[in-house]
C-alpha cells in the first residue's frame, strides 16, 4: 500500500503529476478535432463543417497535418494541469488555515471555489505561451509547422507579449 502525508511536498508533486496526465494527455489526444475547430473559426468559408475540415486538412497536409500543434498542446496543457491540480491543493490548505477548521468546514464550497479560481489563475499563465504558439501553428498557413519554428518567430515579431496577450481570454473561459 502506497501513501503520502496530506499537504507534504510529495503530496503536491503527486497532485501535479495527476494534472499532467489528465490534462496534457487528454488535450493532446483531441488535437485533430481542436485543429479543425480552430480552422473553422478562422476560415469558415474554407472549413464548412467538422467532417469537411478533416477532409480539407488531409487533402492539403496529409494525415500528419491533423497533428499540427501537438507539441505546444502537450507541453502547455501539461503545465496547466500541473499548476491547476497542484496549486488547487496548496490554496485549499492555505485558505482553510486562514479560515480556521470550523469556518473552513462551514464555508467549504466557497473555499473550494476560491482555491480553484486561484489555481486556474496561475495555471493559465503557464498555459498561455504554448496556447499562443499552438493557435499560430494551426491557423496561420506558412507561419510555422513546429513549436521550434514558432517560438523564436513569435518572440522576434512581438517580444514577450506574443506569449501572454491571450491570457485574459483564458481567464474568461
LOVEX-541929 format. One record per residue (C-alpha): x, y, z; residue in three letters; residue number from 1. Coordinates in nm, 2 decimals, decimal comma. Layout:
+--------+--------+--------+-----+-----+
!     c1 !     c2 !     c3 !  aa !   i !
+--------+--------+--------+-----+-----+
!      X !      Y !      Z ! ala ! NUM !
...
+--------+--------+--------+-----+-----+
This chain:
+--------+--------+--------+-----+-----+
!     c1 !     c2 !     c3 !  aa !   i !
+--------+--------+--------+-----+-----+
!   0,00 !   0,00 !   0,00 ! unk !   1 !
!   0,14 !   0,34 !  -0,10 ! unk !   2 !
!   0,06 !   0,66 !   0,08 ! unk !   3 !
!   0,20 !   1,00 !   0,14 ! unk !   4 !
!   0,12 !   1,27 !   0,40 ! unk !   5 !
!  -0,15 !   1,51 !   0,31 ! unk !   6 !
!   0,00 !   1,86 !   0,24 ! unk !   7 !
!   0,35 !   1,73 !   0,20 ! unk !   8 !
!   0,58 !   1,82 !  -0,09 ! unk !   9 !
!   0,53 !   1,46 !  -0,22 ! unk !  10 !
!   0,15 !   1,51 !  -0,20 ! unk !  11 !
!   0,17 !   1,83 !  -0,41 ! unk !  12 !
!   0,40 !   1,66 !  -0,66 ! unk !  13 !
!   0,16 !   1,37 !  -0,70 ! unk !  14 !
!  -0,13 !   1,61 !  -0,75 ! unk !  15 !
!   0,08 !   1,78 !  -1,01 ! unk !  16 !
!   0,16 !   1,46 !  -1,19 ! unk !  17 !
!  -0,21 !   1,37 !  -1,19 ! unk !  18 !
!  -0,27 !   1,71 !  -1,36 ! unk !  19 !
!   0,00 !   1,64 !  -1,62 ! unk !  20 !
!  -0,15 !   1,31 !  -1,70 ! unk !  21 !
!  -0,52 !   1,42 !  -1,70 ! unk !  22 !
!  -0,47 !   1,75 !  -1,89 ! unk !  23 !
!  -0,17 !   1,70 !  -2,11 ! unk !  24 !
!  -0,26 !   1,36 !  -2,25 ! unk !  25 !
!  -0,63 !   1,42 !  -2,30 ! unk !  26 !
!  -0,58 !   1,76 !  -2,47 ! unk !  27 !
!  -0,31 !   1,61 !  -2,70 ! unk !  28 !
!  -0,54 !   1,32 !  -2,79 ! unk !  29 !
!  -0,80 !   1,56 !  -2,93 ! unk !  30 !
!  -0,56 !   1,78 !  -3,12 ! unk !  31 !
!  -0,71 !   1,68 !  -3,46 ! unk !  32 !
!  -1,05 !   1,79 !  -3,35 ! unk !  33 !
!  -0,92 !   2,11 !  -3,19 ! unk !  34 !
!  -0,72 !   2,19 !  -3,51 ! unk !  35 !
!  -1,03 !   2,16 !  -3,73 ! unk !  36 !
!  -1,24 !   2,36 !  -3,48 ! unk !  37 !
!  -0,98 !   2,64 !  -3,47 ! unk !  38 !
!  -0,96 !   2,65 !  -3,85 ! unk !  39 !
!  -1,34 !   2,66 !  -3,88 ! unk !  40 !
!  -1,34 !   2,97 !  -3,65 ! unk !  41 !
!  -1,07 !   3,14 !  -3,85 ! unk !  42 !
!  -1,18 !   3,05 !  -4,21 ! unk !  43 !
!  -1,55 !   2,93 !  -4,21 ! unk !  44 !
!  -1,57 !   2,96 !  -4,59 ! unk !  45 !
!  -1,29 !   2,70 !  -4,63 ! unk !  46 !
!  -1,38 !   2,48 !  -4,34 ! unk !  47 !
!  -1,75 !   2,45 !  -4,36 ! unk !  48 !
!  -1,81 !   2,16 !  -4,11 ! unk !  49 !
!  -1,61 !   1,92 !  -3,89 ! unk !  50 !
!  -1,61 !   1,65 !  -4,15 ! unk !  51 !
!  -1,53 !   1,90 !  -4,43 ! unk !  52 !
!  -1,25 !   2,04 !  -4,21 ! unk !  53 !
!  -1,09 !   1,70 !  -4,16 ! unk !  54 !
!  -1,12 !   1,63 !  -4,54 ! unk !  55 !
!  -0,97 !   1,96 !  -4,64 ! unk !  56 !
!  -0,68 !   1,92 !  -4,39 ! unk !  57 !
!  -0,60 !   1,57 !  -4,50 ! unk !  58 !
!  -0,61 !   1,67 !  -4,87 ! unk !  59 !
!  -0,38 !   1,97 !  -4,81 ! unk !  60 !
!  -0,15 !   1,84 !  -4,54 ! unk !  61 !
!  -0,19 !   1,47 !  -4,53 ! unk !  62 !
!  -0,29 !   1,27 !  -4,23 ! unk !  63 !
!   0,01 !   1,41 !  -4,04 ! unk !  64 !
!  -0,13 !   1,75 !  -4,08 ! unk !  65 !
!  -0,40 !   1,66 !  -3,83 ! unk !  66 !
!  -0,13 !   1,65 !  -3,56 ! unk !  67 !
!  -0,02 !   2,02 !  -3,62 ! unk !  68 !
!   0,01 !   2,18 !  -3,28 ! unk !  69 !
!   0,05 !   1,86 !  -3,08 ! unk !  70 !
!   0,38 !   1,97 !  -2,91 ! unk !  71 !
!   0,26 !   2,30 !  -2,77 ! unk !  72 !
!  -0,07 !   2,14 !  -2,67 ! unk !  73 !
!   0,11 !   1,86 !  -2,48 ! unk !  74 !
!   0,36 !   2,10 !  -2,31 ! unk !  75 !
!   0,11 !   2,37 !  -2,24 ! unk !  76 !
!  -0,17 !   2,16 !  -2,10 ! unk !  77 !
!   0,07 !   1,95 !  -1,90 ! unk !  78 !
!   0,19 !   2,27 !  -1,74 ! unk !  79 !
!  -0,16 !   2,39 !  -1,69 ! unk !  80 !
!  -0,26 !   2,06 !  -1,53 ! unk !  81 !
!   0,04 !   2,05 !  -1,31 ! unk !  82 !
!  -0,04 !   2,40 !  -1,18 ! unk !  83 !
!  -0,41 !   2,35 !  -1,16 ! unk !  84 !
!  -0,41 !   2,03 !  -0,96 ! unk !  85 !
!  -0,10 !   2,12 !  -0,75 ! unk !  86 !
!  -0,20 !   2,48 !  -0,67 ! unk !  87 !
!  -0,56 !   2,38 !  -0,60 ! unk !  88 !
!  -0,44 !   2,17 !  -0,31 ! unk !  89 !
!  -0,20 !   2,45 !  -0,20 ! unk !  90 !
!  -0,47 !   2,71 !  -0,20 ! unk !  91 !
!  -0,73 !   2,48 !  -0,04 ! unk !  92 !
!  -0,49 !   2,42 !   0,26 ! unk !  93 !
!  -0,38 !   2,79 !   0,27 ! unk !  94 !
!  -0,73 !   2,93 !   0,27 ! unk !  95 !
!  -0,85 !   2,66 !   0,51 ! unk !  96 !
!  -0,58 !   2,75 !   0,76 ! unk !  97 !
!  -0,67 !   3,12 !   0,72 ! unk !  98 !
!  -1,04 !   3,05 !   0,80 ! unk !  99 !
!  -0,98 !   2,80 !   1,08 ! unk ! 100 !
!  -1,11 !   2,45 !   1,10 ! unk ! 101 !
!  -1,47 !   2,52 !   1,18 ! unk ! 102 !
!  -1,51 !   2,81 !   0,93 ! unk ! 103 !
!  -1,33 !   2,61 !   0,66 ! unk ! 104 !
!  -1,59 !   2,33 !   0,70 ! unk ! 105 !
!  -1,88 !   2,57 !   0,71 ! unk ! 106 !
!  -1,76 !   2,76 !   0,41 ! unk ! 107 !
!  -1,61 !   2,47 !   0,22 ! unk ! 108 !
!  -1,79 !   2,53 !  -0,11 ! unk ! 109 !
!  -1,67 !   2,89 !  -0,12 ! unk ! 110 !
!  -1,32 !   2,78 !  -0,01 ! unk ! 111 !
!  -1,30 !   2,52 !  -0,29 ! unk ! 112 !
!  -1,42 !   2,78 !  -0,54 ! unk ! 113 !
!  -1,16 !   3,03 !  -0,43 ! unk ! 114 !
!  -0,89 !   2,77 !  -0,43 ! unk ! 115 !
!  -0,99 !   2,65 !  -0,78 ! unk ! 116 !
!  -1,00 !   3,01 !  -0,92 ! unk ! 117 !
!  -0,67 !   3,09 !  -0,76 ! unk ! 118 !
!  -0,51 !   2,78 !  -0,91 ! unk ! 119 !
!  -0,66 !   2,84 !  -1,25 ! unk ! 120 !
!  -0,52 !   3,20 !  -1,25 ! unk ! 121 !
!  -0,16 !   3,06 !  -1,23 ! unk ! 122 !
!  -0,23 !   2,76 !  -1,45 ! unk ! 123 !
!  -0,35 !   2,98 !  -1,74 ! unk ! 124 !
!  -0,03 !   3,19 !  -1,71 ! unk ! 125 !
!   0,17 !   2,86 !  -1,75 ! unk ! 126 !
!  -0,05 !   2,76 !  -2,05 ! unk ! 127 !
!  -0,07 !   3,09 !  -2,24 ! unk ! 128 !
!   0,27 !   3,08 !  -2,42 ! unk ! 129 !
!   0,21 !   2,73 !  -2,56 ! unk ! 130 !
!  -0,16 !   2,81 !  -2,65 ! unk ! 131 !
!  -0,05 !   3,11 !  -2,84 ! unk ! 132 !
!   0,21 !   2,91 !  -3,04 ! unk ! 133 !
!  -0,05 !   2,63 !  -3,10 ! unk ! 134 !
!  -0,30 !   2,86 !  -3,24 ! unk ! 135 !
!  -0,05 !   3,02 !  -3,48 ! unk ! 136 !
!   0,07 !   2,68 !  -3,60 ! unk ! 137 !
!  -0,28 !   2,56 !  -3,65 ! unk ! 138 !
!  -0,44 !   2,86 !  -3,81 ! unk ! 139 !
!  -0,18 !   3,06 !  -4,00 ! unk ! 140 !
!  -0,07 !   2,87 !  -4,30 ! unk ! 141 !
!   0,30 !   2,90 !  -4,37 ! unk ! 142 !
!   0,37 !   3,07 !  -4,03 ! unk ! 143 !
!   0,54 !   2,77 !  -3,87 ! unk ! 144 !
!   0,50 !   2,40 !  -3,87 ! unk ! 145 !
!   0,66 !   2,32 !  -3,54 ! unk ! 146 !
!   0,70 !   2,47 !  -3,19 ! unk ! 147 !
!   1,07 !   2,50 !  -3,26 ! unk ! 148 !
!   0,99 !   2,73 !  -3,55 ! unk ! 149 !
!   0,71 !   2,92 !  -3,39 ! unk ! 150 !
!   0,86 !   3,03 !  -3,06 ! unk ! 151 !
!   1,16 !   3,23 !  -3,19 ! unk ! 152 !
!   0,95 !   3,38 !  -3,47 ! unk ! 153 !
!   0,68 !   3,50 !  -3,23 ! unk ! 154 !
!   0,94 !   3,65 !  -3,00 ! unk ! 155 !
!   1,12 !   3,83 !  -3,28 ! unk ! 156 !
!   0,79 !   3,98 !  -3,41 ! unk ! 157 !
!   0,62 !   4,08 !  -3,08 ! unk ! 158 !
!   0,86 !   4,01 !  -2,79 ! unk ! 159 !
!   0,73 !   3,85 !  -2,47 ! unk ! 160 !
!   0,38 !   4,00 !  -2,52 ! unk ! 161 !
!   0,32 !   3,75 !  -2,81 ! unk ! 162 !
!   0,31 !   3,47 !  -2,55 ! unk ! 163 !
!   0,08 !   3,64 !  -2,29 ! unk ! 164 !
!  -0,17 !   3,85 !  -2,49 ! unk ! 165 !
!  -0,41 !   3,57 !  -2,48 ! unk ! 166 !
!  -0,40 !   3,51 !  -2,10 ! unk ! 167 !
!  -0,71 !   3,73 !  -2,03 ! unk ! 168 !
!  -0,93 !   3,53 !  -2,26 ! unk ! 169 !
!  -0,81 !   3,21 !  -2,10 ! unk ! 170 !
!  -0,92 !   3,35 !  -1,76 ! unk ! 171 !
!  -1,26 !   3,42 !  -1,90 ! unk ! 172 !
!  -1,34 !   3,07 !  -2,02 ! unk ! 173 !
+--------+--------+--------+-----+-----+
